[in-house]
Amino acid sequence: MADPPVPALRAIAAGLEGGTLTCVGLVEGLLDRIAALEPEVRAWAFLDPAIALDAARRIDRDGPRGPLAGVPVGVKDIIDTADMPTGYGSPLYAGHRPPRDASCVALLRRMGGLVLGKTVTTEFAYFGPGPTRNPHDPARTPGGSSSGSAAAVAAGMVPVAFGTQTAASISRPASYCGVVGYKPSFGLLDRTGVRPFADSLDTLGALARTVDDAAWFCFALAGRPAPDLSADPGAVAIGLCRTHEWDQAAPESRAALETAAARLSALGATVREVSLPAPFRNLWRDQKRIMAVEGARACAAEMNAAPDRLSAPLRELIALGEATTPDELDQALDRAARARAAFPAVMDGLDALICPAAMGEAPEGIAATGNPIFSRVWTLLGVPSLAVPGCAGPNGMPVGVQVVGRYRDDARTLAVAALLEGALSEG
């Protein structure tokens, strides 16, 4: 796959402002690339070139307005769009037309951006896979549930795309596809109009080609100025966190983490080993149980109407949620609360943690989307995390490293991720 000519978001804004770029020209180039690669990658659930070009012509006619002026965006197909179908990755909603845009889409349009199309999602953003293939090797999964978003960005079809994460739905596909996956702190971006699955876990974020693109995009939508990603490496302290699930990390994921630590140390950053305390052990199981209970509630209407049209994995999760007693749920919630309370002590004296982003390379086949084990805990805590590309496994497939920060300390987490991004790219 040739390196795509996709400009950075800041370059798009500067080009439109300076007259060296037109939105129509940008979109036409992306549509040409999609036409060439989509038959194999299959990243898009809906894409109408006429709609995208009409939006681009309006931007060129009216002039760039807003912080995201002229930026083409892929919208994960669990996010409502009034002018395009939203199918939630389910045959139950084929051709479904929401009455209005989700908040994030409406804000994107108000800020001058345009919806290029809808990207493939797994069924209701759970595990039932769609048709998307990994653009680095079509015989492998792109991950999920933000499968189409990660694959489209990795293939150079779009500069940035919305993703959502309930367990590992941004970080895992980002790692598998070799792009940046940014899951902000819980609540940074509004989820109105995003199909819910687990209300206390669902987080809206982005897949992008660089940390700066992801940061600029998400902070604009949050109504915040773009964060300063510059950092003096000598003033940065990072915790090397293997997590309690280290025994499930493949050799390439272990090697990626060691490489990240070595490169950061070589830049002058302080890197020290950090062990998670007892409240974090087996916390991923609590995340799964909470997700099951909330997912069963969110899918109650579909279970009433057409349970036989839901996938077997989804029905299994719903059964787990329905079988969970109130005491079991309360115990899981209490353990999660204790872990959240213990996390500031883990981060004492540190700017961020680095840890595995996924078990290893993208697995072969597209019938499953991979194991979410290495992000469940961070999603449960609601803290910001990024999958940063730059390493590779034994088959030449991308392997990411995850950067994790304190709750609502996204700017500092992003700065550490940008430092790691540079360290890995220089190597």
C-alpha positions in Angstrom: 0.0 0.0 0.0 1.6 3.3 -1.1 2.0 6.1 1.3 -1.1 8.2 0.9 -0.9 12.0 0.2 -3.1 13.0 3.1 -2.3 16.4 4.6 -2.3 17.0 8.3 -5.4 18.8 9.7 -3.4 22.0 10.4 -2.1 21.9 6.8 -5.7 21.5 5.5 -6.7 24.6 7.5 -3.6 26.6 6.4 -4.0 25.5 2.7 -7.7 26.6 2.6 -7.0 29.8 4.3 -4.0 30.6 2.1 -5.7 29.5 -1.1 -3.2 26.8 -1.9 -5.8 24.1 -1.4 -9.4 23.7 -2.2 -11.8 21.4 -0.3 -13.1 20.0 -3.6 -9.6 19.1 -4.7 -8.9 17.5 -1.3 -12.1 15.5 -1.4 -11.7 14.4 -5.0 -8.3 13.0 -4.1 -9.7 11.1 -1.2 -12.5 9.7 -3.4 -10.1 8.6 -6.0 -8.1 6.7 -3.4 -11.3 5.2 -1.9 -12.3 4.0 -5.4 -9.0 2.2 -5.8 -8.8 0.6 -2.3 -12.3 0.2 -1.1 -13.1 -3.0 -3.0 -10.4 -4.8 -0.9 -10.5 -2.9 2.4 -14.3 -2.4 2.7 -14.1 0.4 5.3 -17.3 2.3 4.4 -20.8 1.5 5.3 -22.1 4.4 3.3 -20.4 6.8 1.0 -22.0 9.0 -1.7 -19.4 11.0 -3.6 -22.1 13.5 -4.7 -23.0 14.4 -1.0 -19.3 14.8 -0.1 -18.5 16.9 -3.2 -21.6 19.1 -2.6 -20.4 19.8 1.0 -16.9 20.6 -0.3 -18.2 23.0 -2.9 -20.2 24.9 -0.2 -17.0 25.2 1.9 -15.0 26.5 -1.1 -17.9 28.9 -2.0 -18.4 30.3 1.5 -14.8 30.3 2.5 -13.2 28.4 5.4 -15.0 29.1 8.7 -14.3 27.4 12.0 -11.5 25.4 13.5 -12.2 22.3 11.5 -12.9 24.1 8.2 -12.6 21.8 5.2 -11.6 18.7 7.2 -13.2 15.5 5.7 -14.2 13.1 8.5 -15.3 9.5 8.6 -18.2 8.9 11.0 -18.5 5.6 12.7 -21.9 4.0 11.8 -23.2 4.0 15.3 -23.3 7.8 15.2 -26.4 9.4 13.8 -26.4 11.4 10.6 -29.5 13.1 9.2 -28.4 13.0 5.6 -26.9 9.5 5.5 -28.2 6.1 6.8 -27.1 4.9 10.2 -27.2 1.1 10.5 -25.4 0.5 13.8 -23.7 -2.5 12.2 -27.0 -4.5 12.4 -29.3 -5.8 9.8 -32.2 -4.7 12.0 -31.3 -1.1 11.0 -30.5 -1.4 7.4 -31.4 1.9 5.7 -32.3 3.5 9.0 -32.5 7.4 8.7 -32.1 9.2 12.0 -34.1 12.5 12.3 -31.1 14.6 13.2 -27.4 14.6 13.5 -25.6 13.4 16.6 -24.1 16.2 18.6 -20.6 15.5 17.5 -21.6 15.5 13.8 -23.6 18.8 14.2 -20.6 20.4 15.9 -18.3 19.1 13.2 -20.5 20.8 10.6 -20.8 24.0 12.6 -17.0 24.1 12.8 -16.6 23.9 9.1 -15.9 20.2 8.7 -17.6 17.7 6.4 -18.8 14.2 6.7 -17.1 12.1 4.0 -19.2 9.0 4.7 -20.1 6.4 7.3 -17.4 3.9 8.4 -18.1 0.3 9.2 -18.7 -0.7 12.8 -19.2 -4.1 14.5 -22.8 -4.9 15.5 -23.9 -2.1 18.0 -20.1 -1.5 18.6 -19.7 -4.9 20.2 -17.9 -8.0 18.8 -20.0 -9.0 15.7 -17.6 -8.1 12.9 -18.3 -6.3 9.7 -16.7 -6.8 6.3 -13.7 -4.5 6.8 -10.2 -5.9 6.3 -6.8 -4.7 7.6 -5.3 -2.5 4.8 -1.8 -3.8 5.6 -2.9 -7.4 5.1 -6.5 -8.1 3.9 -6.3 -11.6 5.4 -6.2 -10.1 8.9 -8.8 -8.3 11.0 -8.6 -4.5 11.4 -9.8 -4.9 15.0 -13.1 -3.5 16.3 -15.4 -2.0 16.9 -14.1 1.1 15.2 -12.9 -1.2 12.3 -13.9 1.0 9.4 -12.6 4.2 10.9 -9.1 2.7 11.7 -8.8 1.0 8.3 -10.0 4.1 6.4 -7.4 6.3 8.1 -4.7 3.7 7.8 -5.4 3.4 4.0 -5.3 7.1 3.5 -9.0 7.3 2.6 -9.7 10.1 5.1 -7.4 12.1 7.5 -9.5 11.5 10.7 -12.5 9.5 11.7 -14.7 9.2 14.8 -14.3 6.1 16.9 -16.0 5.0 20.1 -14.7 2.8 22.9 -16.5 0.7 25.5 -13.7 -1.8 26.1 -10.9 -1.4 23.5 -12.7 -0.3 20.4 -10.3 2.6 19.6 -7.0 1.4 20.9 -7.1 -2.1 19.5 -7.9 -1.3 15.9 -5.5 1.6 16.0 -2.7 -0.8 17.1 -3.7 -3.4 14.5 -3.9 -0.8 11.6 -0.9 1.3 12.6 -2.6 4.6 13.3 -3.2 6.8 16.4 -6.2 6.0 18.4 -7.2 8.6 21.0 -9.8 7.7 23.7 -10.3 10.9 25.7 -11.2 11.2 29.3 -14.8 9.9 29.8 -17.2 12.7 29.0 -14.8 15.1 27.2 -16.9 14.7 24.0 -20.7 14.7 24.0 -22.3 11.4 23.1 -25.8 12.6 22.3 -26.9 10.8 19.2 -24.4 8.0 19.5 -26.0 4.6 19.8 -25.4 3.6 23.5 -24.1 0.2 24.6 -22.8 0.7 28.1 -23.6 4.2 29.4 -20.9 4.4 32.1 -18.2 3.2 29.7 -18.9 4.4 26.2 -16.4 7.1 25.1 -16.2 9.1 21.9 -12.8 9.6 20.4 -10.8 9.6 17.1 -8.6 7.6 14.8 -6.0 9.8 13.1 -2.6 9.6 11.4 -0.8 11.7 14.1 -1.2 12.6 17.7 -1.5 16.2 16.7 -4.4 15.5 14.3 -6.2 13.5 17.0 -5.6 16.2 19.6 -6.6 19.1 17.4 -9.8 17.4 16.2 -11.1 16.3 19.6 -10.2 19.5 21.5 -11.9 21.5 18.8 -15.1 19.5 19.2 -14.8 19.8 23.0 -14.7 23.6 22.6 -11.1 23.8 23.9 -8.0 25.3 22.4 -5.6 22.9 20.8 -3.2 21.6 23.5 0.5 22.3 23.5 2.1 19.0 22.6 5.7 20.2 23.1 7.5 18.6 26.0 11.1 18.8 27.3 12.0 15.1 27.5 14.3 15.8 30.5 11.3 17.0 32.5 9.1 14.0 31.6 8.6 11.0 33.9 7.0 7.9 32.5 5.9 4.7 34.2 6.6 1.4 32.4 3.4 -0.5 33.3 3.3 -4.2 32.2 -0.1 -4.6 33.8 -1.5 -7.7 35.5 -2.3 -9.1 32.1 1.3 -9.2 30.9 1.3 -12.9 30.5 -1.2 -12.5 27.7 1.1 -10.1 25.7 2.6 -11.6 22.6 6.4 -11.3 22.1 6.0 -8.4 19.6 3.8 -6.5 22.1 6.4 -7.0 24.8 9.2 -5.9 22.5 7.3 -2.8 21.4 6.9 -1.7 25.0 10.6 -2.3 25.7 11.5 -0.4 22.6 9.3 2.5 23.6 10.9 2.7 27.1 14.4 2.6 25.6 13.7 5.3 23.0 12.1 7.6 25.6 15.1 7.0 27.9 17.5 7.8 25.1 15.7 11.2 24.7 16.3 12.0 28.3 12.9 11.1 29.8 12.8 9.3 33.2 11.3 5.9 32.7 10.7 3.6 35.7 8.8 0.4 36.3 5.4 0.7 37.8 3.3 -2.1 39.3 -0.5 -1.8 39.6 -1.8 -2.4 43.1 -4.1 -5.2 44.2 -7.4 -3.4 43.3 -6.4 -3.7 39.7 -6.0 -7.4 39.6 -8.8 -9.0 37.5 -10.4 -5.6 37.2 -11.0 -6.4 33.5 -13.6 -9.0 34.6 -15.5 -6.3 36.4 -15.4 -4.1 33.3 -16.9 -7.0 31.3 -19.7 -7.6 33.8 -20.6 -3.9 34.0 -20.6 -3.8 30.2 -22.8 -6.9 30.0 -25.4 -5.5 32.4 -25.5 -2.1 30.7 -25.4 -3.7 27.2 -28.3 -6.0 28.0 -30.4 -2.9 29.0 -29.4 -1.0 25.9 -30.4 -3.9 23.6 -33.7 -4.7 25.4 -35.8 -3.4 22.5 -33.9 -5.5 19.9 -34.2 -8.6 22.2 -37.9 -8.1 22.4 -38.4 -7.5 18.6 -35.9 -9.9 16.9 -33.5 -11.8 19.2 -32.8 -14.3 16.4 -31.3 -11.5 14.3 -28.7 -10.6 16.9 -25.3 -12.3 16.7 -24.4 -15.2 19.0 -21.7 -13.2 20.8 -24.1 -10.4 21.5 -26.7 -12.7 22.8 -24.1 -14.4 25.1 -23.2 -11.0 26.6 -26.8 -10.1 27.1 -27.4 -13.4 28.8 -24.4 -12.7 31.1 -25.9 -9.3 31.9 -29.3 -10.6 32.6 -28.0 -13.3 34.8 -25.9 -10.9 36.9 -27.4 -10.3 40.3 -27.6 -6.8 41.9 -25.1 -7.8 44.5 -22.6 -9.0 41.7 -23.1 -5.7 39.9 -22.6 -3.6 43.1 -19.4 -5.5 43.9 -18.0 -4.9 40.4 -18.9 -1.2 40.7 -17.3 -1.0 44.1 -14.1 -2.6 42.9 -14.0 -0.1 40.0 -14.5 2.8 42.4 -11.6 1.5 44.6 -9.4 1.3 41.6 -10.2 4.8 40.5 -9.4 6.0 44.0 -6.1 4.2 43.9 -5.0 5.4 40.5 -3.7 8.9 41.6 -1.2 7.1 43.9 -0.1 5.0 40.9 0.5 8.2 38.9 2.4 10.0 41.7 5.4 11.7 40.2 4.6 10.6 36.7 3.3 12.3 33.6 1.9 9.1 32.0 2.1 5.4 31.8 3.1 3.3 28.8 1.7 -0.2 28.5 0.6 -2.7 25.8 -2.1 -1.4 23.3 -3.1 -4.9 22.2 -2.0 -8.5 22.7 0.1 -8.4 19.5 -0.3 -8.2 15.8 -3.7 -8.3 14.2 -4.8 -11.9 14.1 -5.5 -13.7 10.8 -9.1 -13.9 9.6 -12.0 -11.4 9.9 -14.4 -13.5 11.8 -13.3 -12.0 15.1 -11.8 -8.7 16.0 -9.2 -9.6 18.6 -8.9 -9.6 22.4 -9.6 -6.3 24.2 -7.8 -7.3 27.4 -5.2 -4.5 27.5 -7.7 -1.6 27.4 -10.6 -2.8 29.5 -9.2 -1.4 32.7 -8.4 2.0 31.4 -11.8 2.3 29.8 -13.4 1.3 33.2 -11.4 4.0 34.9 -12.4 6.7 32.4 -8.8 7.9 32.0 -7.4 9.2 28.7 -5.4 6.7 26.6 -3.8 6.7 23.2 -2.5 3.9 21.0 0.7 5.2 19.3 2.1 3.4 16.2 5.7 2.8 15.3 6.6 -0.8 16.0 6.0 -4.0 14.0 5.6 -7.7 14.6 7.2 -10.8 13.0 4.8 -10.6 10.0 5.5 -6.9 9.4 2.1 -5.9 10.9 1.8 -2.8 13.1 2.1 -3.0 16.8 1.1 0.0 18.9 2.1 1.1 22.4 -0.5 2.6 24.7 -0.1 5.9 26.7 -2.3 6.3 29.7 -2.8 9.5 31.8 -4.8 10.9 34.7 -8.5 11.5 34.4 -9.1 14.9 32.7 -5.3 15.4 32.2 -5.7 14.8 28.5 -3.3 17.6 27.4 -0.4 16.2 29.3 -1.2 12.6 28.2 -1.3 13.8 24.6 2.1 15.6 25.0 3.7 12.3 26.2 2.1 10.4 23.3 3.5 13.0 20.9 7.0 12.5 22.5 6.7 8.8 22.1 5.4 9.2 18.5 8.5 11.1 17.6 10.8 8.7 19.4 9.4 5.7 17.6 9.4 7.4 14.2 13.0 8.6 14.5 14.0 5.0 15.2 
